Amino acid sequence: MFNRSVTTLNINSDIKTKLLRLSICTINDLKCFSPKELAKEINIPIALSESIYKQLNYDNIKPISGLELYTNELKKINSIPTFCKAMDNMLEGITVNGIPLGKITEFCGPPGIGKTQLGIQLSVNVQIPKLCKGVEGKAIFIDTEGSFMIERVVQIANSTIRYIKENFPDCENDLFNLKSILSNILYFRIHDFQEQIALLNILEDHIINDTSIKIIIIDSIAFHFRQTFSSMSLRTQILNNIAQILMKIADKYNIAVVIMNQMTMKFQKVNEGSLIKEESMLVPALGESWGHASTNRFILSTTDNQNVRKIFLQKSPNNKQATAYYQITNDGVRDI
């Protein structure tokens, strides 16, 4: 551990001067005192003294080598399949082929495009047994719109059970059944933005109490934030706090966070010679600031064929922009 100077601490210059006058010049010198003793010695509040000692914990931060990080990644099953290979392949990596764990993935699209269907499919697929190349985890489904239909969950679950039996005939797992699948989806119905904020603030407690949770689905993030706020700065601040919470949970607990987002109309002025025209375009809701929250962002849209939907990978740190097609069938999300 580095025995650095007390002058490197984030404290005001008067306190630094008092410490040096008492020959408390280094971190090790400081550790000879308790917070209570130091507060008395230099005549500062005990709370301030304790805040100084909290900074000493930062010296325990240790690096990990790139090789160790890479080796650890190879040991993990790091993604959840969607059952649409074209979609999964867009996020293909060394250890990923599907929705990645430890990251935030956002799906943006208009109503009826299949966002909820995709969320239900993922809440079932996360439970695929490890023997069948699955994550074998549980799902938290946060429903802000009331679009979660248990009948549809049962339908997709039964189809997934059949899919696993057909594609992994040697993988016998009686525990992967309808009863277990429904039991492992933890459902929260959220009615306003206050409930949404409150739940996200205690979400980490649920994860600590149940380490088998491997995916959090929010359907949708925007619903309670589009009409409620008169102050856009307050809304932005709250959404930034939500983003920080979700980023921390995804990274710290290696959980896939999947966010469904709506689309909104954006108007912009375009110069055409001497004329200035106003054009409109569909963009993800909640503004450009929110766009930085997700690691990967997909845009979902319709095609000329009413049974075929288009998915565009707009943003990803590891993959180039790409387009694929999928469909929503009675069995769930599938390739065309």
Order of alpha helices (4+ residues) and beta strands (2+ residues): alpha-alpha-alpha-alpha-alpha-beta-alpha-beta-beta-alpha-beta-alpha-alpha-beta-alpha-beta-alpha-beta-beta-beta-alpha-beta-beta-beta-beta
